[in-house]
Amino acid sequence: MFFMNKKNIREKMLQIRNNIKKEVKNQKDEKITETFIGLLLKNNIKSVLLYASFGSEVDTWRIFQFCLENSIKTAFPKVMGTQLELYWVKDKEELFPGYKSIFEPKNGLKAFIEEIDVIAVPGIAFDYKCFRIGYGGGYYDRVLENKKGVAVGLAYEEQIIDEIPIEPHDKRLDLIITDERMISCV
């Protein structure tokens, strides 16, 4: 599947993701969650950055529950201007609707990207070179600039395309987990 520019890819892939039937989405979410948790356990991960999933995004709430139950420190992002600030979160009750009604921490103990082992990254489209298209704000590209941990895109198989047109500011992920496979770029 090849589209000419990021805007066209974003529109088409968002439509595809939004059209995944709820029961199919739930099954796909379960497989992605299982694989992601396996990655955490296999590598004895101590800290994670999760996004608060909304709409048709890959669900992260089961992953958050697992992290809470297994003492894995978990941070969530908060939009501050053109940047993401990260805060440690110990309970879903610490999250409130924020930027574009996406749940985010109001405040609390600040986290820094350099201290996070695994970074879950949302997206609308991903390619085999581990590049992604998000919503167009560049928030994750900026936060990933200083990462020391592993950046993992969470995607449905339908979101994988051959190639995404990249720009100098685009950051490559280390790994993509879909409901069917893992794509490694390290």
Solvent accessible surface area in square Angstrom, and as a share of the most:
residue,aa,sasa,rsa
1,M,110,0.49
2,F,146,0.61
3,F,39,0.16
4,M,160,0.72
5,N,70,0.36
6,K,32,0.14
7,K,129,0.55
8,N,58,0.30
9,I,0,0.00
10,R,53,0.19
11,E,96,0.43
12,K,82,0.35
13,M,0,0.00
14,L,52,0.26
15,Q,100,0.44
16,I,40,0.20
17,R,10,0.04
18,N,87,0.45
19,N,107,0.55
20,I,25,0.13
21,K,137,0.58
22,K,152,0.65
23,E,107,0.48
24,V,58,0.33
25,K,34,0.14
26,N,71,0.36
27,Q,116,0.52
28,K,21,0.09
29,D,3,0.01
30,E,83,0.37
31,K,113,0.48
32,I,0,0.00
33,T,6,0.04
34,E,124,0.56
35,T,48,0.28
36,F,0,0.00
37,I,30,0.15
38,G,34,0.33
39,L,30,0.15
40,L,2,0.01
41,L,112,0.56
42,K,173,0.73
43,N,76,0.39
44,N,106,0.54
45,I,24,0.12
46,K,123,0.52
47,S,7,0.04
48,V,0,0.00
49,L,0,0.00
50,L,0,0.00
51,Y,9,0.03
52,A,4,0.03
53,S,16,0.10
54,F,79,0.33
55,G,69,0.67
56,S,17,0.11
57,E,8,0.04
58,V,3,0.02
59,D,26,0.13
60,T,0,0.00
61,W,50,0.18
62,R,89,0.32
63,I,0,0.00
64,F,4,0.02
65,Q,93,0.41
66,F,35,0.14
67,C,0,0.00
68,L,63,0.31
69,E,121,0.54
70,N,67,0.34
71,S,104,0.67
72,I,16,0.08
73,K,110,0.47
74,T,4,0.02
75,A,0,0.00
76,F,1,0.00
77,P,17,0.10
78,K,37,0.16
79,V,29,0.17
80,M,90,0.40
81,G,65,0.62
82,T,89,0.52
83,Q,87,0.39
84,L,22,0.11
85,E,43,0.19
86,L,6,0.03
87,Y,23,0.09
88,W,25,0.09
89,V,4,0.02
90,K,162,0.69
91,D,64,0.33
92,K,98,0.42
93,E,137,0.62
94,E,67,0.30
95,L,7,0.03
96,F,84,0.35
97,P,89,0.56
98,G,30,0.28
99,Y,86,0.33
100,K,139,0.59
101,S,83,0.53
102,I,43,0.22
103,F,85,0.36
104,E,19,0.08
105,P,2,0.01
106,K,120,0.51
107,N,112,0.57
108,G,52,0.50
109,L,128,0.64
110,K,85,0.36
111,A,3,0.02
112,F,112,0.47
113,I,12,0.06
114,E,77,0.34
115,E,84,0.38
116,I,2,0.01
117,D,49,0.25
118,V,2,0.01
119,I,0,0.00
120,A,0,0.00
121,V,0,0.00
122,P,10,0.07
123,G,3,0.03
124,I,0,0.00
125,A,0,0.00
126,F,0,0.00
127,D,1,0.00
128,Y,100,0.38
129,K,102,0.43
130,C,0,0.00
131,F,16,0.07
132,R,27,0.10
133,I,3,0.01
134,G,10,0.09
135,Y,92,0.35
136,G,57,0.54
137,G,37,0.35
138,G,20,0.19
139,Y,41,0.15
140,Y,21,0.08
141,D,15,0.08
142,R,76,0.28
143,V,17,0.10
144,L,7,0.04
145,E,105,0.47
146,N,90,0.46
147,K,56,0.24
148,K,156,0.66
149,G,12,0.11
150,V,61,0.35
151,A,0,0.00
152,V,0,0.00
153,G,0,0.00
154,L,3,0.01
155,A,0,0.00
156,Y,1,0.00
157,E,33,0.15
158,E,64,0.29
159,Q,1,0.00
160,I,19,0.10
161,I,4,0.02
162,D,89,0.46
163,E,85,0.38
164,I,4,0.02
165,P,50,0.32
166,I,94,0.48
167,E,80,0.36
168,P,141,0.89
169,H,94,0.42
170,D,19,0.10
171,K,59,0.25
172,R,113,0.41
173,L,1,0.00
174,D,22,0.11
175,L,18,0.09
176,I,0,0.00
177,I,0,0.00
178,T,3,0.02
179,D,14,0.07
180,E,122,0.55
181,R,92,0.33
182,M,103,0.46
183,I,18,0.09
184,S,69,0.45
185,C,37,0.22
186,V,143,0.82
